C-alpha cells in the first residue's frame, strides 16, 4: 500500500492499483502483485527478503514507466 497514491509520469494508470483503503483517515493505494506460473513461490528459497525484492522490482518497472 502507498500513500500518496503512485502514478506513472505519463498519467497512464498502473494496473491492479485501483482499490483505495482508508487507514487512520489517510487514503492508501492498494497494489496487487503475485508470482506467476513462470516463477512460483518456492518455500525453500523465498522469504521476506526475496518478496521485498519482487516489490522493489515492480515499483521500479511500473512507476518508472
PyMOL Python script that loads the backbone (N, CA, C, O; Angstrom):
from pymol import cmd

cmd.read_pdbstr("""\
ATOM      1  N   UNK A   1       0.833  -1.176   0.000  1.00  0.00           N
ATOM      2  CA  UNK A   1       0.000   0.000   0.000  1.00  0.00           C
ATOM      3  C   UNK A   1       0.881   1.242   0.000  1.00  0.00           C
ATOM      4  O   UNK A   1       1.950   1.264   0.609  1.00  0.00           O
ATOM      5  N   UNK A   2       0.419   2.261  -0.684  1.00  0.00           N
ATOM      6  CA  UNK A   2       1.180   3.505  -0.804  1.00  0.00           C
ATOM      7  C   UNK A   2       0.300   4.708  -0.498  1.00  0.00           C
ATOM      8  O   UNK A   2      -0.881   4.733  -0.846  1.00  0.00           O
ATOM      9  N   UNK A   3       0.874   5.682   0.142  1.00  0.00           N
ATOM     10  CA  UNK A   3       0.227   6.976   0.292  1.00  0.00           C
ATOM     11  C   UNK A   3       1.300   8.040   0.196  1.00  0.00           C
ATOM     12  O   UNK A   3       2.313   7.915   0.886  1.00  0.00           O
ATOM     13  N   UNK A   4       1.154   9.051  -0.590  1.00  0.00           N
ATOM     14  CA  UNK A   4       0.052   9.255  -1.531  1.00  0.00           C
ATOM     15  C   UNK A   4       0.107   8.237  -2.660  1.00  0.00           C
ATOM     16  O   UNK A   4       1.141   7.607  -2.884  1.00  0.00           O
ATOM     17  N   UNK A   5      -1.010   8.075  -3.375  1.00  0.00           N
ATOM     18  CA  UNK A   5      -1.048   7.113  -4.475  1.00  0.00           C
ATOM     19  C   UNK A   5       0.025   7.411  -5.519  1.00  0.00           C
ATOM     20  O   UNK A   5       0.312   8.570  -5.817  1.00  0.00           O
ATOM     21  N   UNK A   6       0.613   6.347  -6.070  1.00  0.00           N
ATOM     22  CA  UNK A   6       1.635   6.472  -7.112  1.00  0.00           C
ATOM     23  C   UNK A   6       0.982   6.427  -8.477  1.00  0.00           C
ATOM     24  O   UNK A   6      -0.090   5.848  -8.652  1.00  0.00           O
ATOM     25  N   UNK A   7       1.640   7.046  -9.440  1.00  0.00           N
ATOM     26  CA  UNK A   7       1.168   7.011 -10.818  1.00  0.00           C
ATOM     27  C   UNK A   7       2.356   7.165 -11.754  1.00  0.00           C
ATOM     28  O   UNK A   7       3.431   7.605 -11.344  1.00  0.00           O
ATOM     29  N   UNK A   8       2.157   6.807 -12.988  1.00  0.00           N
ATOM     30  CA  UNK A   8       3.203   6.944 -13.989  1.00  0.00           C
ATOM     31  C   UNK A   8       3.310   8.402 -14.415  1.00  0.00           C
ATOM     32  O   UNK A   8       2.329   9.145 -14.371  1.00  0.00           O
ATOM     33  N   UNK A   9       4.489   8.798 -14.822  1.00  0.00           N
ATOM     34  CA  UNK A   9       4.685  10.179 -15.264  1.00  0.00           C
ATOM     35  C   UNK A   9       3.872  10.487 -16.513  1.00  0.00           C
ATOM     36  O   UNK A   9       3.592  11.651 -16.799  1.00  0.00           O
ATOM     37  N   UNK A  10       3.487   9.447 -17.265  1.00  0.00           N
ATOM     38  CA  UNK A  10       2.673   9.625 -18.470  1.00  0.00           C
ATOM     39  C   UNK A  10       1.200   9.846 -18.133  1.00  0.00           C
ATOM     40  O   UNK A  10       0.415  10.238 -18.996  1.00  0.00           O
ATOM     41  N   UNK A  11       0.826   9.593 -16.874  1.00  0.00           N
ATOM     42  CA  UNK A  11      -0.571   9.723 -16.474  1.00  0.00           C
ATOM     43  C   UNK A  11      -1.373   8.454 -16.670  1.00  0.00           C
ATOM     44  O   UNK A  11      -2.522   8.377 -16.236  1.00  0.00           O
ATOM     45  N   UNK A  12      -0.787   7.455 -17.319  1.00  0.00           N
ATOM     46  CA  UNK A  12      -1.469   6.178 -17.531  1.00  0.00           C
ATOM     47  C   UNK A  12      -1.552   5.444 -16.199  1.00  0.00           C
ATOM     48  O   UNK A  12      -0.578   5.394 -15.448  1.00  0.00           O
ATOM     49  N   UNK A  13      -2.714   4.879 -15.915  1.00  0.00           N
ATOM     50  CA  UNK A  13      -2.918   4.168 -14.645  1.00  0.00           C
ATOM     51  C   UNK A  13      -2.024   2.928 -14.569  1.00  0.00           C
ATOM     52  O   UNK A  13      -1.746   2.280 -15.578  1.00  0.00           O
ATOM     53  N   UNK A  14      -1.587   2.617 -13.359  1.00  0.00           N
ATOM     54  CA  UNK A  14      -0.814   1.403 -13.107  1.00  0.00           C
ATOM     55  C   UNK A  14      -1.830   0.285 -12.863  1.00  0.00           C
ATOM     56  O   UNK A  14      -2.695   0.433 -12.000  1.00  0.00           O
ATOM     57  N   UNK A  15      -1.751  -0.821 -13.591  1.00  0.00           N
ATOM     58  CA  UNK A  15      -2.721  -1.906 -13.418  1.00  0.00           C
ATOM     59  C   UNK A  15      -2.755  -2.454 -11.985  1.00  0.00           C
ATOM     60  O   UNK A  15      -1.738  -2.504 -11.293  1.00  0.00           O
ATOM     61  N   UNK A  16      -3.938  -2.855 -11.574  1.00  0.00           N
ATOM     62  CA  UNK A  16      -4.173  -3.500 -10.266  1.00  0.00           C
ATOM     63  C   UNK A  16      -3.807  -2.591  -9.087  1.00  0.00           C
ATOM     64  O   UNK A  16      -3.325  -3.063  -8.058  1.00  0.00           O
ATOM     65  N   UNK A  17      -4.042  -1.282  -9.249  1.00  0.00           N
ATOM     66  CA  UNK A  17      -3.822  -0.333  -8.155  1.00  0.00           C
ATOM     67  C   UNK A  17      -5.055   0.549  -7.940  1.00  0.00           C
ATOM     68  O   UNK A  17      -4.976   1.584  -7.278  1.00  0.00           O
ATOM     69  N   UNK A  18      -6.184   0.136  -8.499  1.00  0.00           N
ATOM     70  CA  UNK A  18      -7.382   0.968  -8.462  1.00  0.00           C
ATOM     71  C   UNK A  18      -8.028   1.028  -7.076  1.00  0.00           C
ATOM     72  O   UNK A  18      -8.688   2.012  -6.744  1.00  0.00           O
ATOM     73  N   UNK A  19      -7.844  -0.007  -6.276  1.00  0.00           N
ATOM     74  CA  UNK A  19      -8.505  -0.056  -4.962  1.00  0.00           C
ATOM     75  C   UNK A  19      -7.824   0.904  -3.993  1.00  0.00           C
ATOM     76  O   UNK A  19      -6.598   1.006  -3.950  1.00  0.00           O
ATOM     77  N   UNK A  20      -8.633   1.591  -3.233  1.00  0.00           N
ATOM     78  CA  UNK A  20      -8.138   2.511  -2.209  1.00  0.00           C
ATOM     79  C   UNK A  20      -8.682   2.062  -0.853  1.00  0.00           C
ATOM     80  O   UNK A  20      -9.754   1.462  -0.775  1.00  0.00           O
ATOM     81  N   UNK A  21      -7.943   2.355   0.205  1.00  0.00           N
ATOM     82  CA  UNK A  21      -8.366   1.982   1.551  1.00  0.00           C
ATOM     83  C   UNK A  21      -7.932   3.071   2.515  1.00  0.00           C
ATOM     84  O   UNK A  21      -6.795   3.541   2.471  1.00  0.00           O
ATOM     85  N   UNK A  22      -8.856   3.468   3.392  1.00  0.00           N
ATOM     86  CA  UNK A  22      -8.527   4.454   4.414  1.00  0.00           C
ATOM     87  C   UNK A  22      -7.927   3.763   5.628  1.00  0.00           C
ATOM     88  O   UNK A  22      -8.475   2.781   6.129  1.00  0.00           O
ATOM     89  N   UNK A  23      -6.806   4.278   6.093  1.00  0.00           N
ATOM     90  CA  UNK A  23      -6.171   3.789   7.311  1.00  0.00           C
ATOM     91  C   UNK A  23      -5.886   5.011   8.168  1.00  0.00           C
ATOM     92  O   UNK A  23      -5.097   5.880   7.797  1.00  0.00           O
ATOM     93  N   UNK A  24      -6.532   5.060   9.302  1.00  0.00           N
ATOM     94  CA  UNK A  24      -6.406   6.215  10.202  1.00  0.00           C
ATOM     95  C   UNK A  24      -6.647   7.529   9.467  1.00  0.00           C
ATOM     96  O   UNK A  24      -5.962   8.526   9.697  1.00  0.00           O
ATOM     97  N   UNK A  25      -7.631   7.503   8.585  1.00  0.00           N
ATOM     98  CA  UNK A  25      -8.024   8.699   7.862  1.00  0.00           C
ATOM     99  C   UNK A  25      -7.191   9.040   6.642  1.00  0.00           C
ATOM    100  O   UNK A  25      -7.486  10.022   5.961  1.00  0.00           O
ATOM    101  N   UNK A  26      -6.154   8.259   6.341  1.00  0.00           N
ATOM    102  CA  UNK A  26      -5.311   8.516   5.172  1.00  0.00           C
ATOM    103  C   UNK A  26      -5.669   7.556   4.043  1.00  0.00           C
ATOM    104  O   UNK A  26      -5.861   6.364   4.286  1.00  0.00           O
ATOM    105  N   UNK A  27      -5.760   8.057   2.811  1.00  0.00           N
ATOM    106  CA  UNK A  27      -6.074   7.165   1.686  1.00  0.00           C
ATOM    107  C   UNK A  27      -4.817   6.420   1.216  1.00  0.00           C
ATOM    108  O   UNK A  27      -3.815   7.039   0.859  1.00  0.00           O
ATOM    109  N   UNK A  28      -4.884   5.122   1.223  1.00  0.00           N
ATOM    110  CA  UNK A  28      -3.783   4.286   0.740  1.00  0.00           C
ATOM    111  C   UNK A  28      -4.202   3.613  -0.558  1.00  0.00           C
ATOM    112  O   UNK A  28      -5.345   3.179  -0.706  1.00  0.00           O
ATOM    113  N   UNK A  29      -3.277   3.532  -1.484  1.00  0.00           N
ATOM    114  CA  UNK A  29      -3.474   2.857  -2.758  1.00  0.00           C
ATOM    115  C   UNK A  29      -3.047   1.402  -2.576  1.00  0.00           C
ATOM    116  O   UNK A  29      -1.916   1.120  -2.178  1.00  0.00           O
ATOM    117  N   UNK A  30      -3.967   0.485  -2.872  1.00  0.00           N
ATOM    118  CA  UNK A  30      -3.638  -0.934  -2.738  1.00  0.00           C
ATOM    119  C   UNK A  30      -3.027  -1.458  -4.033  1.00  0.00           C
ATOM    120  O   UNK A  30      -3.473  -1.115  -5.128  1.00  0.00           O
ATOM    121  N   UNK A  31      -2.015  -2.283  -3.895  1.00  0.00           N
ATOM    122  CA  UNK A  31      -1.342  -2.914  -5.023  1.00  0.00           C
ATOM    123  C   UNK A  31      -1.561  -4.410  -4.947  1.00  0.00           C
ATOM    124  O   UNK A  31      -1.569  -4.983  -3.857  1.00  0.00           O
ATOM    125  N   UNK A  32      -1.740  -5.048  -6.093  1.00  0.00           N
ATOM    126  CA  UNK A  32      -1.884  -6.495  -6.141  1.00  0.00           C
ATOM    127  C   UNK A  32      -0.836  -7.052  -7.094  1.00  0.00           C
ATOM    128  O   UNK A  32      -0.924  -6.873  -8.309  1.00  0.00           O
ATOM    129  N   UNK A  33       0.147  -7.724  -6.534  1.00  0.00           N
ATOM    130  CA  UNK A  33       1.193  -8.349  -7.334  1.00  0.00           C
ATOM    131  C   UNK A  33       1.407  -9.770  -6.821  1.00  0.00           C
ATOM    132  O   UNK A  33       1.502  -9.994  -5.614  1.00  0.00           O
ATOM    133  N   UNK A  34       1.481 -10.715  -7.733  1.00  0.00           N
ATOM    134  CA  UNK A  34       1.637 -12.113  -7.349  1.00  0.00           C
ATOM    135  C   UNK A  34       2.684 -12.763  -8.238  1.00  0.00           C
ATOM    136  O   UNK A  34       2.885 -12.358  -9.383  1.00  0.00           O
ATOM    137  N   UNK A  35       3.334 -13.754  -7.705  1.00  0.00           N
ATOM    138  CA  UNK A  35       4.241 -14.544  -8.532  1.00  0.00           C
ATOM    139  C   UNK A  35       3.399 -15.358  -9.501  1.00  0.00           C
ATOM    140  O   UNK A  35       2.304 -15.808  -9.160  1.00  0.00           O
ATOM    141  N   UNK A  36       3.908 -15.543 -10.695  1.00  0.00           N
ATOM    142  CA  UNK A  36       3.166 -16.270 -11.713  1.00  0.00           C
ATOM    143  C   UNK A  36       3.665 -17.686 -11.888  1.00  0.00           C
ATOM    144  O   UNK A  36       4.518 -18.162 -11.140  1.00  0.00           O
ATOM    145  N   UNK A  37       3.124 -18.344 -12.881  1.00  0.00           N
ATOM    146  CA  UNK A  37       3.478 -19.735 -13.162  1.00  0.00           C
ATOM    147  C   UNK A  37       4.944 -19.870 -13.582  1.00  0.00           C
ATOM    148  O   UNK A  37       5.557 -20.916 -13.367  1.00  0.00           O
ATOM    149  N   UNK A  38       5.502 -18.825 -14.174  1.00  0.00           N
ATOM    150  CA  UNK A  38       6.898 -18.880 -14.620  1.00  0.00           C
ATOM    151  C   UNK A  38       7.852 -18.899 -13.420  1.00  0.00           C
ATOM    152  O   UNK A  38       8.877 -19.581 -13.449  1.00  0.00           O
ATOM    153  N   UNK A  39       7.513 -18.154 -12.372  1.00  0.00           N
ATOM    154  CA  UNK A  39       8.370 -18.080 -11.181  1.00  0.00           C
ATOM    155  C   UNK A  39       7.526 -18.206  -9.916  1.00  0.00           C
ATOM    156  O   UNK A  39       7.396 -17.243  -9.160  1.00  0.00           O
ATOM    157  N   UNK A  40       6.951 -19.387  -9.681  1.00  0.00           N
ATOM    158  CA  UNK A  40       6.110 -19.556  -8.495  1.00  0.00           C
ATOM    159  C   UNK A  40       6.926 -19.452  -7.205  1.00  0.00           C
ATOM    160  O   UNK A  40       8.148 -19.605  -7.210  1.00  0.00           O
ATOM    161  N   UNK A  41       6.234 -19.192  -6.121  1.00  0.00           N
ATOM    162  CA  UNK A  41       6.888 -19.103  -4.821  1.00  0.00           C
ATOM    163  C   UNK A  41       7.470 -20.466  -4.448  1.00  0.00           C
ATOM    164  O   UNK A  41       6.813 -21.499  -4.576  1.00  0.00           O
ATOM    165  N   UNK A  42       8.701 -20.440  -3.993  1.00  0.00           N
ATOM    166  CA  UNK A  42       9.376 -21.656  -3.558  1.00  0.00           C
ATOM    167  C   UNK A  42       9.668 -21.496  -2.069  1.00  0.00           C
ATOM    168  O   UNK A  42      10.547 -20.715  -1.705  1.00  0.00           O
ATOM    169  N   UNK A  43       8.955 -22.216  -1.193  1.00  0.00           N
ATOM    170  CA  UNK A  43       9.139 -22.025   0.244  1.00  0.00           C
ATOM    171  C   UNK A  43      10.551 -22.348   0.740  1.00  0.00           C
ATOM    172  O   UNK A  43      10.938 -21.897   1.818  1.00  0.00           O
ATOM    173  N   UNK A  44      11.316 -23.110  -0.016  1.00  0.00           N
ATOM    174  CA  UNK A  44      12.701 -23.400   0.384  1.00  0.00           C
ATOM    175  C   UNK A  44      13.655 -22.262   0.042  1.00  0.00           C
ATOM    176  O   UNK A  44      14.723 -22.134   0.642  1.00  0.00           O
ATOM    177  N   UNK A  45      13.263 -21.437  -0.926  1.00  0.00           N
ATOM    178  CA  UNK A  45      14.128 -20.361  -1.387  1.00  0.00           C
ATOM    179  C   UNK A  45      13.591 -18.974  -1.021  1.00  0.00           C
ATOM    180  O   UNK A  45      14.359 -18.076  -0.677  1.00  0.00           O
ATOM    181  N   UNK A  46      12.276 -18.811  -1.097  1.00  0.00           N
ATOM    182  CA  UNK A  46      11.687 -17.484  -0.931  1.00  0.00           C
ATOM    183  C   UNK A  46      11.395 -17.153   0.535  1.00  0.00           C
ATOM    184  O   UNK A  46      11.040 -18.013   1.341  1.00  0.00           O
ATOM    185  N   UNK A  47      11.561 -15.875   0.834  1.00  0.00           N
ATOM    186  CA  UNK A  47      11.322 -15.368   2.182  1.00  0.00           C
ATOM    187  C   UNK A  47      10.959 -13.889   2.070  1.00  0.00           C
ATOM    188  O   UNK A  47      10.713 -13.398   0.968  1.00  0.00           O
ATOM    189  N   UNK A  48      10.921 -13.186   3.172  1.00  0.00           N
ATOM    190  CA  UNK A  48      10.537 -11.778   3.133  1.00  0.00           C
ATOM    191  C   UNK A  48      11.530 -10.958   2.297  1.00  0.00           C
ATOM    192  O   UNK A  48      11.125  -9.993   1.650  1.00  0.00           O
ATOM    193  N   UNK A  49      12.795 -11.315   2.297  1.00  0.00           N
ATOM    194  CA  UNK A  49      13.797 -10.582   1.520  1.00  0.00           C
ATOM    195  C   UNK A  49      13.534 -10.751   0.021  1.00  0.00           C
ATOM    196  O   UNK A  49      13.569  -9.769  -0.720  1.00  0.00           O
ATOM    197  N   UNK A  50      13.273 -11.967  -0.431  1.00  0.00           N
ATOM    198  CA  UNK A  50      13.029 -12.179  -1.858  1.00  0.00           C
ATOM    199  C   UNK A  50      11.699 -11.552  -2.271  1.00  0.00           C
ATOM    200  O   UNK A  50      11.553 -11.094  -3.405  1.00  0.00           O
ATOM    201  N   UNK A  51      10.725 -11.531  -1.352  1.00  0.00           N
ATOM    202  CA  UNK A  51       9.443 -10.894  -1.677  1.00  0.00           C
ATOM    203  C   UNK A  51       9.606  -9.375  -1.804  1.00  0.00           C
ATOM    204  O   UNK A  51       9.033  -8.760  -2.703  1.00  0.00           O
ATOM    205  N   UNK A  52      10.381  -8.780  -0.908  1.00  0.00           N
ATOM    206  CA  UNK A  52      10.615  -7.335  -0.998  1.00  0.00           C
ATOM    207  C   UNK A  52      11.394  -6.980  -2.258  1.00  0.00           C
ATOM    208  O   UNK A  52      11.211  -5.895  -2.809  1.00  0.00           O
ATOM    209  N   UNK A  53      12.259  -7.877  -2.723  1.00  0.00           N
ATOM    210  CA  UNK A  53      12.951  -7.659  -3.992  1.00  0.00           C
ATOM    211  C   UNK A  53      11.948  -7.655  -5.148  1.00  0.00           C
ATOM    212  O   UNK A  53      12.081  -6.873  -6.089  1.00  0.00           O
ATOM    213  N   UNK A  54      10.952  -8.525  -5.071  1.00  0.00           N
ATOM    214  CA  UNK A  54       9.889  -8.562  -6.080  1.00  0.00           C
ATOM    215  C   UNK A  54       9.101  -7.243  -6.058  1.00  0.00           C
ATOM    216  O   UNK A  54       8.781  -6.691  -7.111  1.00  0.00           O
ATOM    217  N   UNK A  55       8.796  -6.752  -4.873  1.00  0.00           N
ATOM    218  CA  UNK A  55       8.078  -5.481  -4.717  1.00  0.00           C
ATOM    219  C   UNK A  55       8.910  -4.335  -5.304  1.00  0.00           C
ATOM    220  O   UNK A  55       8.395  -3.512  -6.061  1.00  0.00           O
ATOM    221  N   UNK A  56      10.190  -4.289  -4.951  1.00  0.00           N
ATOM    222  CA  UNK A  56      11.058  -3.232  -5.460  1.00  0.00           C
ATOM    223  C   UNK A  56      11.136  -3.266  -6.985  1.00  0.00           C
ATOM    224  O   UNK A  56      11.091  -2.224  -7.638  1.00  0.00           O
ATOM    225  N   UNK A  57      11.251  -4.448  -7.539  1.00  0.00           N
ATOM    226  CA  UNK A  57      11.311  -4.596  -8.989  1.00  0.00           C
ATOM    227  C   UNK A  57      10.034  -4.082  -9.646  1.00  0.00           C
ATOM    228  O   UNK A  57      10.097  -3.387 -10.660  1.00  0.00           O
ATOM    229  N   UNK A  58       8.873  -4.420  -9.077  1.00  0.00           N
ATOM    230  CA  UNK A  58       7.597  -3.955  -9.626  1.00  0.00           C
ATOM    231  C   UNK A  58       7.487  -2.436  -9.555  1.00  0.00           C
ATOM    232  O   UNK A  58       7.030  -1.802 -10.505  1.00  0.00           O
ATOM    233  N   UNK A  59       7.904  -1.852  -8.436  1.00  0.00           N
ATOM    234  CA  UNK A  59       7.842  -0.395  -8.299  1.00  0.00           C
ATOM    235  C   UNK A  59       8.751   0.288  -9.329  1.00  0.00           C
ATOM    236  O   UNK A  59       8.340   1.248  -9.981  1.00  0.00           O
ATOM    237  N   UNK A  60       9.964  -0.200  -9.472  1.00  0.00           N
ATOM    238  CA  UNK A  60      10.881   0.406 -10.436  1.00  0.00           C
ATOM    239  C   UNK A  60      10.364   0.286 -11.858  1.00  0.00           C
ATOM    240  O   UNK A  60      10.448   1.232 -12.641  1.00  0.00           O
ATOM    241  N   UNK A  61       9.836  -0.870 -12.184  1.00  0.00           N
ATOM    242  CA  UNK A  61       9.341  -1.098 -13.541  1.00  0.00           C
ATOM    243  C   UNK A  61       8.080  -0.301 -13.811  1.00  0.00           C
ATOM    244  O   UNK A  61       7.986   0.369 -14.840  1.00  0.00           O
ATOM    245  N   UNK A  62       7.110  -0.357 -12.912  1.00  0.00           N
ATOM    246  CA  UNK A  62       5.799   0.194 -13.197  1.00  0.00           C
ATOM    247  C   UNK A  62       5.682   1.684 -12.923  1.00  0.00           C
ATOM    248  O   UNK A  62       4.989   2.387 -13.659  1.00  0.00           O
ATOM    249  N   UNK A  63       6.329   2.177 -11.901  1.00  0.00           N
ATOM    250  CA  UNK A  63       6.257   3.611 -11.607  1.00  0.00           C
ATOM    251  C   UNK A  63       7.256   4.354 -12.488  1.00  0.00           C
ATOM    252  O   UNK A  63       7.040   5.509 -12.854  1.00  0.00           O
ATOM    253  N   UNK A  64       8.335   3.686 -12.816  1.00  0.00           N
ATOM    254  CA  UNK A  64       9.353   4.301 -13.646  1.00  0.00           C
ATOM    255  C   UNK A  64       8.969   4.459 -15.100  1.00  0.00           C
ATOM    256  O   UNK A  64       9.655   5.153 -15.851  1.00  0.00           O
ATOM    257  N   UNK A  65       7.869   3.819 -15.514  1.00  0.00           N
ATOM    258  CA  UNK A  65       7.450   3.910 -16.919  1.00  0.00           C
ATOM    259  C   UNK A  65       6.871   5.273 -17.229  1.00  0.00           C
ATOM    260  O   UNK A  65       6.467   5.529 -18.363  1.00  0.00           O
TER     261      UNK A  65
END
""", "prot")
cmd.dss("prot")
cmd.show_as("cartoon", "prot")
cmd.util.cbc("prot")
cmd.orient("prot")
